[in-house]
Amino acid sequence: MVGLFSWAIFFATIACSLGNTGVSIGLTNCMRLTWDTTAGTKFIGCKNFCDPSNSAVGRECLVLSPSVSTHGRQGVNYTCLLGECDQQNDCKPADLLIDCWAPKPNQISLTT
């Protein structure tokens, strides 16, 4: 009986999704990862730059792993390494430390 119910749910899910080809599947082609600092909002790294027609070279960045966006705790102050984007879209450390913290959830911006 449970197997029949599972197949019915599976079939209904597939059938409902066939007519909605324009529906988003939850993926975005651009997600800007940022953290707040005492000098304003800064991008984490350089590879998540959304507009490839504009060069990221020379832009300030935070030398952090993108996973910090899921592991960083809100309300906690961290010390981050400030860097600058180079020609290869790598965030090169500038040997400057800056206070940083995770943005509040309603301040996180996703761009499509």
CNS distance restraints for C-alpha pairs under 8 A (distance, minus, plus):
assign (resid   1 and name CA) (resid   5 and name CA) 6.30 0.50 0.50
assign (resid   2 and name CA) (resid   6 and name CA) 6.14 0.50 0.50
assign (resid   3 and name CA) (resid   7 and name CA) 6.26 0.50 0.50
assign (resid   4 and name CA) (resid   8 and name CA) 6.19 0.50 0.50
assign (resid   5 and name CA) (resid   9 and name CA) 6.27 0.50 0.50
assign (resid   6 and name CA) (resid  10 and name CA) 6.12 0.50 0.50
assign (resid   7 and name CA) (resid  11 and name CA) 6.00 0.50 0.50
assign (resid   8 and name CA) (resid  12 and name CA) 6.08 0.50 0.50
assign (resid   9 and name CA) (resid  13 and name CA) 6.09 0.50 0.50
assign (resid  10 and name CA) (resid  14 and name CA) 6.32 0.50 0.50
assign (resid  11 and name CA) (resid  15 and name CA) 6.02 0.50 0.50
assign (resid  12 and name CA) (resid  16 and name CA) 6.04 0.50 0.50
assign (resid  13 and name CA) (resid  17 and name CA) 6.29 0.50 0.50
assign (resid  14 and name CA) (resid  18 and name CA) 6.37 0.50 0.50
assign (resid  15 and name CA) (resid  19 and name CA) 7.62 0.50 0.50
assign (resid  16 and name CA) (resid  20 and name CA) 7.46 0.50 0.50
assign (resid  17 and name CA) (resid  21 and name CA) 7.37 0.50 0.50
assign (resid  28 and name CA) (resid 110 and name CA) 7.98 0.50 0.50
assign (resid  28 and name CA) (resid 111 and name CA) 7.49 0.50 0.50
assign (resid  28 and name CA) (resid 112 and name CA) 5.63 0.50 0.50
assign (resid  29 and name CA) (resid 111 and name CA) 7.97 0.50 0.50
assign (resid  29 and name CA) (resid 112 and name CA) 5.91 0.50 0.50
assign (resid  30 and name CA) (resid  48 and name CA) 7.01 0.50 0.50
assign (resid  30 and name CA) (resid  49 and name CA) 7.72 0.50 0.50
assign (resid  30 and name CA) (resid  50 and name CA) 5.46 0.50 0.50
assign (resid  30 and name CA) (resid 110 and name CA) 7.17 0.50 0.50
assign (resid  30 and name CA) (resid 111 and name CA) 5.68 0.50 0.50
assign (resid  30 and name CA) (resid 112 and name CA) 5.62 0.50 0.50
assign (resid  31 and name CA) (resid  48 and name CA) 6.59 0.50 0.50
assign (resid  31 and name CA) (resid  50 and name CA) 7.31 0.50 0.50
assign (resid  31 and name CA) (resid 109 and name CA) 7.71 0.50 0.50
assign (resid  31 and name CA) (resid 110 and name CA) 5.26 0.50 0.50
assign (resid  31 and name CA) (resid 111 and name CA) 5.92 0.50 0.50
assign (resid  31 and name CA) (resid 112 and name CA) 7.60 0.50 0.50
assign (resid  32 and name CA) (resid  43 and name CA) 7.05 0.50 0.50
assign (resid  32 and name CA) (resid  48 and name CA) 5.81 0.50 0.50
assign (resid  32 and name CA) (resid  49 and name CA) 6.75 0.50 0.50
assign (resid  32 and name CA) (resid  50 and name CA) 7.07 0.50 0.50
assign (resid  32 and name CA) (resid 109 and name CA) 7.01 0.50 0.50
assign (resid  32 and name CA) (resid 110 and name CA) 6.44 0.50 0.50
assign (resid  32 and name CA) (resid 111 and name CA) 7.19 0.50 0.50
assign (resid  33 and name CA) (resid  43 and name CA) 5.82 0.50 0.50
assign (resid  33 and name CA) (resid  44 and name CA) 5.52 0.50 0.50
assign (resid  33 and name CA) (resid  48 and name CA) 7.05 0.50 0.50
assign (resid  33 and name CA) (resid  66 and name CA) 7.22 0.50 0.50
assign (resid  33 and name CA) (resid  69 and name CA) 7.08 0.50 0.50
assign (resid  34 and name CA) (resid  41 and name CA) 6.45 0.50 0.50
assign (resid  34 and name CA) (resid  42 and name CA) 5.45 0.50 0.50
assign (resid  34 and name CA) (resid  43 and name CA) 4.35 0.50 0.50
assign (resid  34 and name CA) (resid  44 and name CA) 5.38 0.50 0.50
assign (resid  34 and name CA) (resid 103 and name CA) 7.53 0.50 0.50
assign (resid  34 and name CA) (resid 108 and name CA) 7.81 0.50 0.50
assign (resid  35 and name CA) (resid  41 and name CA) 5.76 0.50 0.50
assign (resid  35 and name CA) (resid  42 and name CA) 5.68 0.50 0.50
assign (resid  35 and name CA) (resid  43 and name CA) 6.59 0.50 0.50
assign (resid  35 and name CA) (resid  44 and name CA) 6.95 0.50 0.50
assign (resid  35 and name CA) (resid 100 and name CA) 6.63 0.50 0.50
assign (resid  35 and name CA) (resid 101 and name CA) 5.96 0.50 0.50
assign (resid  35 and name CA) (resid 102 and name CA) 5.19 0.50 0.50
assign (resid  35 and name CA) (resid 103 and name CA) 5.64 0.50 0.50
assign (resid  36 and name CA) (resid  40 and name CA) 5.82 0.50 0.50
assign (resid  36 and name CA) (resid  41 and name CA) 4.32 0.50 0.50
assign (resid  36 and name CA) (resid  42 and name CA) 6.24 0.50 0.50
assign (resid  36 and name CA) (resid 100 and name CA) 5.60 0.50 0.50
assign (resid  36 and name CA) (resid 101 and name CA) 5.48 0.50 0.50
assign (resid  36 and name CA) (resid 102 and name CA) 6.29 0.50 0.50
assign (resid  36 and name CA) (resid 103 and name CA) 5.89 0.50 0.50
assign (resid  37 and name CA) (resid  41 and name CA) 5.76 0.50 0.50
assign (resid  37 and name CA) (resid  42 and name CA) 6.88 0.50 0.50
assign (resid  37 and name CA) (resid  98 and name CA) 6.86 0.50 0.50
assign (resid  37 and name CA) (resid  99 and name CA) 5.65 0.50 0.50
assign (resid  37 and name CA) (resid 100 and name CA) 4.25 0.50 0.50
assign (resid  37 and name CA) (resid 101 and name CA) 6.47 0.50 0.50
assign (resid  38 and name CA) (resid  98 and name CA) 7.07 0.50 0.50
assign (resid  38 and name CA) (resid  99 and name CA) 6.01 0.50 0.50
assign (resid  38 and name CA) (resid 100 and name CA) 6.77 0.50 0.50
assign (resid  42 and name CA) (resid  60 and name CA) 6.93 0.50 0.50
assign (resid  42 and name CA) (resid  61 and name CA) 5.77 0.50 0.50
assign (resid  42 and name CA) (resid  62 and name CA) 6.52 0.50 0.50
assign (resid  43 and name CA) (resid  60 and name CA) 7.46 0.50 0.50
assign (resid  43 and name CA) (resid  61 and name CA) 5.09 0.50 0.50
assign (resid  43 and name CA) (resid  62 and name CA) 6.13 0.50 0.50
assign (resid  44 and name CA) (resid  48 and name CA) 7.91 0.50 0.50
assign (resid  44 and name CA) (resid  61 and name CA) 5.69 0.50 0.50
assign (resid  44 and name CA) (resid  62 and name CA) 4.77 0.50 0.50
assign (resid  44 and name CA) (resid  63 and name CA) 6.51 0.50 0.50
assign (resid  44 and name CA) (resid  64 and name CA) 5.93 0.50 0.50
assign (resid  44 and name CA) (resid  65 and name CA) 7.40 0.50 0.50
assign (resid  44 and name CA) (resid  66 and name CA) 6.69 0.50 0.50
assign (resid  45 and name CA) (resid  61 and name CA) 5.47 0.50 0.50
assign (resid  45 and name CA) (resid  62 and name CA) 5.68 0.50 0.50
assign (resid  45 and name CA) (resid  63 and name CA) 5.82 0.50 0.50
assign (resid  45 and name CA) (resid  64 and name CA) 6.52 0.50 0.50
assign (resid  45 and name CA) (resid  65 and name CA) 7.56 0.50 0.50
assign (resid  45 and name CA) (resid  66 and name CA) 7.60 0.50 0.50
assign (resid  45 and name CA) (resid  85 and name CA) 7.63 0.50 0.50
assign (resid  45 and name CA) (resid  90 and name CA) 6.84 0.50 0.50
assign (resid  45 and name CA) (resid  91 and name CA) 5.26 0.50 0.50
assign (resid  46 and name CA) (resid  56 and name CA) 6.87 0.50 0.50
assign (resid  46 and name CA) (resid  61 and name CA) 6.72 0.50 0.50
assign (resid  46 and name CA) (resid  85 and name CA) 5.86 0.50 0.50
assign (resid  46 and name CA) (resid  89 and name CA) 5.15 0.50 0.50
assign (resid  46 and name CA) (resid  90 and name CA) 5.73 0.50 0.50
assign (resid  46 and name CA) (resid  91 and name CA) 5.72 0.50 0.50
assign (resid  47 and name CA) (resid  89 and name CA) 5.65 0.50 0.50
assign (resid  47 and name CA) (resid  90 and name CA) 7.00 0.50 0.50
assign (resid  49 and name CA) (resid  56 and name CA) 7.00 0.50 0.50
assign (resid  50 and name CA) (resid 111 and name CA) 7.92 0.50 0.50
assign (resid  56 and name CA) (resid  85 and name CA) 6.09 0.50 0.50
assign (resid  56 and name CA) (resid  86 and name CA) 7.55 0.50 0.50
assign (resid  56 and name CA) (resid  89 and name CA) 6.97 0.50 0.50
assign (resid  57 and name CA) (resid  84 and name CA) 7.47 0.50 0.50
assign (resid  57 and name CA) (resid  85 and name CA) 4.90 0.50 0.50
assign (resid  57 and name CA) (resid  86 and name CA) 4.96 0.50 0.50
assign (resid  57 and name CA) (resid  87 and name CA) 5.78 0.50 0.50
assign (resid  57 and name CA) (resid  89 and name CA) 7.15 0.50 0.50
assign (resid  58 and name CA) (resid  84 and name CA) 5.50 0.50 0.50
assign (resid  58 and name CA) (resid  85 and name CA) 5.17 0.50 0.50
assign (resid  58 and name CA) (resid  86 and name CA) 6.38 0.50 0.50
assign (resid  59 and name CA) (resid  84 and name CA) 5.54 0.50 0.50
assign (resid  59 and name CA) (resid  85 and name CA) 5.42 0.50 0.50
assign (resid  60 and name CA) (resid  82 and name CA) 7.05 0.50 0.50
assign (resid  60 and name CA) (resid  83 and name CA) 5.73 0.50 0.50
assign (resid  60 and name CA) (resid  84 and name CA) 4.56 0.50 0.50
assign (resid  60 and name CA) (resid  85 and name CA) 6.49 0.50 0.50
assign (resid  61 and name CA) (resid  82 and name CA) 5.99 0.50 0.50
assign (resid  61 and name CA) (resid  83 and name CA) 5.05 0.50 0.50
assign (resid  61 and name CA) (resid  84 and name CA) 5.49 0.50 0.50
assign (resid  61 and name CA) (resid  85 and name CA) 6.63 0.50 0.50
assign (resid  61 and name CA) (resid  91 and name CA) 6.24 0.50 0.50
assign (resid  62 and name CA) (resid  80 and name CA) 6.61 0.50 0.50
assign (resid  62 and name CA) (resid  81 and name CA) 5.91 0.50 0.50
assign (resid  62 and name CA) (resid  82 and name CA) 4.85 0.50 0.50
assign (resid  62 and name CA) (resid  83 and name CA) 5.69 0.50 0.50
assign (resid  62 and name CA) (resid  91 and name CA) 7.21 0.50 0.50
assign (resid  63 and name CA) (resid  80 and name CA) 7.10 0.50 0.50
assign (resid  63 and name CA) (resid  81 and name CA) 5.44 0.50 0.50
assign (resid  63 and name CA) (resid  82 and name CA) 6.07 0.50 0.50
assign (resid  63 and name CA) (resid  83 and name CA) 6.01 0.50 0.50
assign (resid  63 and name CA) (resid  91 and name CA) 6.01 0.50 0.50
assign (resid  63 and name CA) (resid  92 and name CA) 7.34 0.50 0.50
assign (resid  63 and name CA) (resid  93 and name CA) 6.48 0.50 0.50
assign (resid  64 and name CA) (resid  68 and name CA) 6.85 0.50 0.50
assign (resid  64 and name CA) (resid  80 and name CA) 7.45 0.50 0.50
assign (resid  64 and name CA) (resid  81 and name CA) 7.59 0.50 0.50
assign (resid  67 and name CA) (resid  71 and name CA) 6.35 0.50 0.50
assign (resid  68 and name CA) (resid  72 and name CA) 5.15 0.50 0.50
assign (resid  69 and name CA) (resid 102 and name CA) 7.26 0.50 0.50
assign (resid  72 and name CA) (resid 101 and name CA) 7.86 0.50 0.50
assign (resid  72 and name CA) (resid 102 and name CA) 6.22 0.50 0.50
assign (resid  73 and name CA) (resid 101 and name CA) 7.99 0.50 0.50
assign (resid  73 and name CA) (resid 102 and name CA) 6.55 0.50 0.50
assign (resid  74 and name CA) (resid 101 and name CA) 6.89 0.50 0.50
assign (resid  74 and name CA) (resid 102 and name CA) 5.35 0.50 0.50
assign (resid  74 and name CA) (resid 103 and name CA) 7.07 0.50 0.50
assign (resid  74 and name CA) (resid 104 and name CA) 6.93 0.50 0.50
assign (resid  75 and name CA) (resid 101 and name CA) 7.24 0.50 0.50
assign (resid  75 and name CA) (resid 102 and name CA) 7.53 0.50 0.50
assign (resid  76 and name CA) (resid 101 and name CA) 6.30 0.50 0.50
assign (resid  76 and name CA) (resid 102 and name CA) 7.73 0.50 0.50
assign (resid  77 and name CA) (resid  99 and name CA) 6.67 0.50 0.50
assign (resid  77 and name CA) (resid 100 and name CA) 5.92 0.50 0.50
assign (resid  77 and name CA) (resid 101 and name CA) 5.12 0.50 0.50
assign (resid  78 and name CA) (resid  99 and name CA) 5.79 0.50 0.50
assign (resid  78 and name CA) (resid 100 and name CA) 5.15 0.50 0.50
assign (resid  78 and name CA) (resid 101 and name CA) 5.80 0.50 0.50
assign (resid  79 and name CA) (resid  97 and name CA) 6.33 0.50 0.50
assign (resid  79 and name CA) (resid  98 and name CA) 5.57 0.50 0.50
assign (resid  79 and name CA) (resid  99 and name CA) 4.62 0.50 0.50
assign (resid  79 and name CA) (resid 100 and name CA) 5.73 0.50 0.50
assign (resid  80 and name CA) (resid  97 and name CA) 5.58 0.50 0.50
assign (resid  80 and name CA) (resid  98 and name CA) 5.32 0.50 0.50
assign (resid  80 and name CA) (resid  99 and name CA) 6.12 0.50 0.50
assign (resid  80 and name CA) (resid 100 and name CA) 5.97 0.50 0.50
assign (resid  81 and name CA) (resid  93 and name CA) 6.61 0.50 0.50
assign (resid  81 and name CA) (resid  94 and name CA) 7.57 0.50 0.50
assign (resid  81 and name CA) (resid  95 and name CA) 6.81 0.50 0.50
assign (resid  81 and name CA) (resid  96 and name CA) 5.89 0.50 0.50
assign (resid  81 and name CA) (resid  97 and name CA) 4.71 0.50 0.50
assign (resid  81 and name CA) (resid  98 and name CA) 6.39 0.50 0.50
assign (resid  82 and name CA) (resid  93 and name CA) 6.04 0.50 0.50
assign (resid  82 and name CA) (resid  94 and name CA) 5.92 0.50 0.50
assign (resid  82 and name CA) (resid  95 and name CA) 6.93 0.50 0.50
assign (resid  82 and name CA) (resid  96 and name CA) 5.40 0.50 0.50
assign (resid  82 and name CA) (resid  97 and name CA) 5.88 0.50 0.50
assign (resid  82 and name CA) (resid  98 and name CA) 6.59 0.50 0.50
assign (resid  83 and name CA) (resid  91 and name CA) 5.60 0.50 0.50
assign (resid  83 and name CA) (resid  92 and name CA) 5.11 0.50 0.50
assign (resid  83 and name CA) (resid  93 and name CA) 4.10 0.50 0.50
assign (resid  83 and name CA) (resid  94 and name CA) 4.68 0.50 0.50
assign (resid  83 and name CA) (resid  95 and name CA) 7.47 0.50 0.50
assign (resid  83 and name CA) (resid  96 and name CA) 7.54 0.50 0.50
assign (resid  84 and name CA) (resid  91 and name CA) 5.34 0.50 0.50
assign (resid  84 and name CA) (resid  92 and name CA) 5.34 0.50 0.50
assign (resid  84 and name CA) (resid  93 and name CA) 6.60 0.50 0.50
assign (resid  84 and name CA) (resid  94 and name CA) 6.71 0.50 0.50
assign (resid  85 and name CA) (resid  89 and name CA) 5.67 0.50 0.50
assign (resid  85 and name CA) (resid  90 and name CA) 5.54 0.50 0.50
assign (resid  85 and name CA) (resid  91 and name CA) 4.60 0.50 0.50
assign (resid  85 and name CA) (resid  92 and name CA) 6.17 0.50 0.50
assign (resid  86 and name CA) (resid  90 and name CA) 5.63 0.50 0.50
assign (resid  86 and name CA) (resid  91 and name CA) 6.57 0.50 0.50
assign (resid  86 and name CA) (resid  92 and name CA) 6.80 0.50 0.50
assign (resid 103 and name CA) (resid 107 and name CA) 6.18 0.50 0.50
assign (resid 103 and name CA) (resid 108 and name CA) 6.54 0.50 0.50
assign (resid 104 and name CA) (resid 108 and name CA) 6.81 0.50 0.50
